[in-house]
Amino acid sequence: MSENRTLRRGARIAGVGAAAAVAMGLLSTGAANADTFVPLPDGQKAGPDVTLTRNGEHALISPSLAANGAGRVVWVSGNAIADVAVTPEGTIGPNNGASGAPGTNNSSTHGASQLSTGYIVGCQVSIASDAISAGISGGINLSGGSLGGSIGLNLGPGEVKFVQIDYKDITKPGVYSVEYQDAEIEIQGCAGYAQARSYSVVEIIGDHYSKTTLYGQPFSIG
């Protein structure tokens, strides 16, 4: 009788051990396919008549649902803030200075000062400050629609693309911000490693044109 009880007890222990092993196996499988949370540091840059700040930035990286080894998805969040001391008020027309003369300030085609923010995404290229212009194959604008939407990128080796998340016109001096939560960027075609980093730009139009750019910390997308 004692021997039978011992055998039954041993069988129960073995069963618990097997269940634990199965549970650990499932956890390991889940960990291999789990999302990766990437916290990113705040930053600040002072330019002519403007202070540009970025805070609350983070990314959540997931394998692509395509499961082809060349795709991945990143959800990005952050806040870009521009404290503007001097800018022409209102809209003065594209490429016009404060006096209305054409071509005096080298501005972009919009007719107001502007804060914009987005991401630089590259495939098998280091997104360092001195390499941002390398391999640029075009920009994609995610603004103008819902930030809950998704943007898809096809990137080959050595390619870099700019993705604008959102922007805000600056029509008078003051504090302006662009905040976004879980904007989705899906990358396909990049079988090697991919990197991204945020950018925020304040463009001040007028007779004394200036552009101030703040880059975030590069991070791996796998």
C-alpha positions as CSV (number, residue, x, y, z in Angstrom):
1,M,0.0,0.0,0.0
2,S,2.8,2.4,1.0
3,E,4.6,1.6,-2.3
4,N,1.4,2.3,-4.4
5,R,1.0,5.7,-2.6
6,T,4.6,6.6,-3.3
7,L,4.2,5.7,-7.0
8,R,1.0,7.8,-7.3
9,R,2.7,10.7,-5.6
10,G,5.7,10.4,-8.0
11,A,3.3,10.4,-10.9
12,R,1.6,13.5,-9.7
13,I,4.9,15.3,-9.3
14,A,6.0,14.2,-12.8
15,G,2.7,15.5,-14.2
16,V,3.2,18.9,-12.6
17,G,6.7,19.0,-14.0
18,A,5.4,18.2,-17.5
19,A,2.7,20.9,-17.2
20,A,5.3,23.4,-16.1
21,A,7.5,22.5,-19.0
22,V,4.7,23.0,-21.4
23,A,3.8,26.4,-19.9
24,M,7.4,27.5,-20.1
25,G,7.5,26.4,-23.8
26,L,4.4,28.5,-24.5
27,L,5.9,31.5,-22.7
28,S,9.1,31.2,-24.7
29,T,7.2,31.0,-28.0
30,G,5.2,34.1,-27.0
31,A,8.4,36.0,-26.0
32,A,9.9,35.3,-29.4
33,N,6.9,36.9,-31.1
34,A,6.1,39.5,-28.5
35,D,6.0,43.3,-29.1
36,T,9.0,45.2,-28.1
37,F,8.6,48.5,-26.3
38,V,11.3,51.1,-26.9
39,P,11.4,54.2,-24.7
40,L,13.1,57.2,-26.3
41,P,14.8,60.2,-24.7
42,D,13.5,63.8,-24.7
43,G,15.3,66.4,-26.7
44,Q,15.5,70.2,-27.2
45,K,17.0,72.6,-29.7
46,A,17.1,76.3,-29.8
47,G,17.0,78.1,-33.2
48,P,16.5,81.7,-34.3
49,D,13.4,83.0,-32.4
50,V,12.2,79.4,-31.6
51,T,12.8,76.6,-29.1
52,L,11.9,73.2,-30.3
53,T,11.2,70.4,-27.8
54,R,10.3,66.7,-28.2
55,N,9.0,64.6,-25.3
56,G,7.0,61.5,-24.5
57,E,8.4,59.6,-27.5
58,H,8.3,55.8,-27.6
59,A,7.9,53.0,-30.1
60,L,6.2,49.6,-30.1
61,I,7.7,47.1,-32.6
62,S,5.9,44.0,-33.8
63,P,6.6,41.3,-36.5
64,S,4.6,41.9,-39.6
65,L,1.4,39.9,-40.0
66,A,2.8,38.9,-43.4
67,A,5.3,36.7,-41.5
68,N,7.7,36.7,-44.5
69,G,10.9,37.8,-42.6
70,A,11.1,41.0,-44.6
71,G,8.3,42.9,-42.8
72,R,7.7,44.5,-39.5
73,V,5.4,47.1,-37.9
74,V,6.1,50.0,-35.6
75,W,3.6,52.1,-33.7
76,V,5.1,55.5,-32.7
77,S,4.0,58.1,-30.2
78,G,5.4,61.4,-29.2
79,N,4.9,65.2,-28.8
80,A,6.7,68.0,-30.6
81,I,6.5,71.5,-29.2
82,A,7.6,74.8,-30.7
83,D,7.8,78.0,-28.7
84,V,7.9,80.7,-31.3
85,A,8.9,84.2,-30.4
86,V,8.8,85.9,-33.8
87,T,6.9,85.1,-37.0
88,P,4.8,87.0,-39.5
89,E,1.2,86.8,-38.6
90,G,-1.3,85.2,-40.8
91,T,-0.7,83.7,-44.2
92,I,1.5,85.7,-46.6
93,G,1.6,83.4,-49.6
94,P,4.1,80.8,-50.7
95,N,7.7,81.9,-51.1
96,N,6.9,85.5,-50.0
97,G,8.7,87.5,-47.4
98,A,7.0,89.6,-44.7
99,S,6.9,92.5,-47.1
100,G,5.1,90.3,-49.8
101,A,8.0,90.3,-52.2
102,P,8.3,87.0,-54.0
103,G,11.2,84.7,-53.3
104,T,12.8,86.7,-50.5
105,N,12.9,84.0,-47.8
106,N,13.6,80.6,-49.5
107,S,10.5,79.1,-47.7
108,S,8.6,76.0,-48.8
109,T,5.4,76.2,-50.8
110,H,3.1,76.8,-47.8
111,G,2.2,80.3,-46.9
112,A,2.7,80.2,-43.1
113,S,5.4,79.3,-40.6
114,Q,5.1,75.6,-39.7
115,L,5.8,72.9,-37.2
116,S,6.1,69.4,-38.6
117,T,7.1,66.0,-37.2
118,G,7.7,62.5,-38.6
119,Y,10.2,59.7,-38.9
120,I,13.2,58.8,-41.1
121,V,13.1,55.1,-41.8
122,G,16.0,53.2,-43.4
123,C,16.9,49.7,-44.5
124,Q,20.4,48.4,-43.8
125,V,21.7,51.9,-43.3
126,S,22.7,53.8,-40.2
127,I,20.4,56.8,-39.6
128,A,23.1,59.0,-38.2
129,S,23.0,62.8,-38.4
130,D,25.6,62.8,-41.2
131,A,23.9,60.1,-43.2
132,I,20.3,61.2,-43.3
133,S,20.5,62.4,-46.9
134,A,22.0,59.1,-48.1
135,G,19.7,56.9,-50.2
136,I,16.6,59.1,-49.9
137,S,14.0,57.7,-52.3
138,G,11.0,60.0,-51.5
139,G,8.8,61.2,-48.7
140,I,5.4,60.0,-47.6
141,N,2.9,62.2,-45.9
142,L,0.7,60.6,-43.2
143,S,-0.9,64.0,-42.3
144,G,-4.1,65.4,-43.5
145,G,-6.0,62.3,-42.5
146,S,-6.6,60.3,-39.4
147,L,-3.5,59.6,-37.3
148,G,-5.2,56.2,-36.5
149,G,-4.4,55.2,-40.1
150,S,-1.4,53.2,-41.3
151,I,1.3,53.9,-43.8
152,G,3.2,51.2,-45.7
153,L,6.8,51.5,-46.8
154,N,8.7,49.3,-49.3
155,L,12.4,49.7,-48.6
156,G,15.3,48.1,-50.3
157,P,18.9,47.9,-48.9
158,G,20.4,51.3,-48.4
159,E,17.1,53.1,-48.9
160,V,15.9,55.9,-46.6
161,K,12.4,57.4,-46.6
162,F,10.8,60.3,-44.7
163,V,7.3,59.8,-43.3
164,Q,5.6,63.0,-42.1
165,I,3.2,62.2,-39.3
166,D,1.5,65.6,-38.8
167,Y,2.1,69.3,-39.0
168,K,0.6,72.6,-37.7
169,D,0.7,76.0,-39.3
170,I,2.1,78.8,-37.1
171,T,0.2,82.0,-37.8
172,K,1.4,84.1,-34.9
173,P,4.0,84.0,-32.1
174,G,3.1,81.4,-29.3
175,V,3.5,77.8,-28.3
176,Y,2.4,75.1,-30.7
177,S,2.4,71.3,-30.4
178,V,1.8,68.3,-32.5
179,E,1.0,65.2,-30.4
180,Y,0.4,61.7,-31.9
181,Q,-0.4,58.3,-30.3
182,D,0.3,54.9,-31.9
183,A,0.7,56.1,-35.5
184,E,1.4,52.9,-37.5
185,I,4.2,52.4,-40.0
186,E,4.5,49.1,-41.7
187,I,7.8,48.2,-43.5
188,Q,8.0,45.6,-46.2
189,G,10.8,44.4,-48.5
190,C,13.6,45.0,-46.0
191,A,15.2,41.6,-45.3
192,G,18.1,43.2,-43.4
193,Y,18.0,45.3,-40.3
194,A,15.9,48.5,-40.3
195,Q,16.3,51.7,-38.3
196,A,14.2,54.8,-37.7
197,R,14.5,58.1,-35.9
198,S,12.2,61.0,-35.4
199,Y,12.5,64.4,-36.8
200,S,10.8,67.7,-35.8
201,V,11.1,70.8,-37.9
202,V,10.1,74.4,-37.3
203,E,10.2,76.6,-40.4
204,I,9.9,80.4,-39.8
205,I,9.0,82.4,-42.9
206,G,9.5,86.1,-43.5
207,D,12.4,88.4,-44.3
208,H,14.6,86.4,-41.9
209,Y,13.8,82.9,-42.9
210,S,15.0,80.0,-40.7
211,K,14.6,76.3,-40.3
212,T,15.3,74.5,-37.0
213,T,15.5,70.7,-37.0
214,L,15.6,68.4,-34.0
215,Y,16.4,64.7,-34.5
216,G,15.4,61.9,-32.1
217,Q,17.6,59.0,-31.0
218,P,17.9,56.2,-33.7
219,F,16.3,52.9,-32.8
220,S,16.2,49.5,-34.3
221,I,13.0,48.1,-35.9
222,G,14.5,44.6,-36.1
